Amino acid sequence: MVKLIETSSVRQTNVDLWIAIQLPDNSFLFMNNEGGIHKPFKQSISSINTEHEVLNVTIPPITLGEYTFDAVYTEEGKYIQEGRNPFLEDVISHHKSNLLIQKTRAVN
């Protein structure tokens, strides 16, 4: 299980939470992707919600290599309207948190 815990509660506006896993081939697997459209994992999160369970799965046999877990809060509704990838775009001004990056390696 992976939990995301916000340690600084200075934000006063609602945000969207984006979660993705960058695969060894550098493609992104979004935790909420409907019909090929990237969407936030959670939308319109109030400032009182600071803990989120983001992953609770049993991992099947997978491709060996490095996997990167990414998470970021963004301006509410920003990427839904524009259909953009918050992990690739030069949109740091729309980020409402630091970018969380955690790498893990699948090996034999």
N, C-alpha and C positions, 0 to 999 in steps of 0.2 A: 504494500500500500504506500502511496505517496501522498503526503499532505502538504499543501502550500499554506504557510502561516505568515501573515503580514506582520512585520515587526515595527513598523512606523505607522501610526494611525493619525497622521496629520492631514490626510485628504478630507475634503469636505463635500466633494461632489461624487455622484454615482460614476462608476466605471464599468467597462467590459473586461472580462478576463479571457485571454487567449492562451491556449495550451497546444503545443505541437511537439512532435518528436521528429527530429531531423535524422533520416535514415543514412546508412553508409554511402548510398549513391547521391547524397545531398538533397534528395527530395524531402518534402515535409508531409507528415501524416498528422492532420489536424484532429483534435479530439472531438470536434463537431464539424462534420463535413457532409452536407446533404446535396446529392446530385452534382458533386464536383465544386460546389460553392463553399468557400471557407466562411465559417461563422464563429463567433466567440463561444467559448466553452460555457461561460455564464454571462448574462447580460444585466445591465443596470444594477450592479452590486452597490448597496448602500455602504456608507463608511463604518457601520457597526458590524458588518460581516467581514471578518478578518482571517477566517480559517476555512479552507476548501479542500475536500478530498478530491484529488484529481485523477488518481489512477489506482485501481484495485482489481488486478487481473493476474491470472496464471499465464506465464509466457510460454507459448509453444516453441518447438524448434524454429530457430530464426536464422537469417543470414548472418554470418560472422562479420564483425567489423565494429566501428564506433557508432554509437547512437547518442544523440544530444537531445536532452529534454529542455524545452524552452517555454517560458511563461512570461507574460507581461500584462499589466493593466493599460488600457487605452482609453482615450476620450470616448465617452458613451456614444454608441451608434456610428462612430466615424468610419469604420471599415466595412460595416454592413452596407452602407450607402454607396461606398466607392468600390467595393469588391476587391480590396487590396490585401496583400500579405503583410502583416505588421512586423514580421521577422526579416523581411527582405527589403522593404521600401526605406527610403531615407526620410523617415517620418518621426524622428526622435522628438519633435515638438509636440506630437500627439500622444506620446507615452506619458502615463501618469504614475509610473513606477520605474525602478531599475529593471533591466532585463535579467531574468533568472536563467542561468545556463548551467546544466548539470550533465556531464558526459559519463557514459558507461561503455564498456567494451564487451562484446559477445565473443568468446573464444572457445576453442575445443579443449 
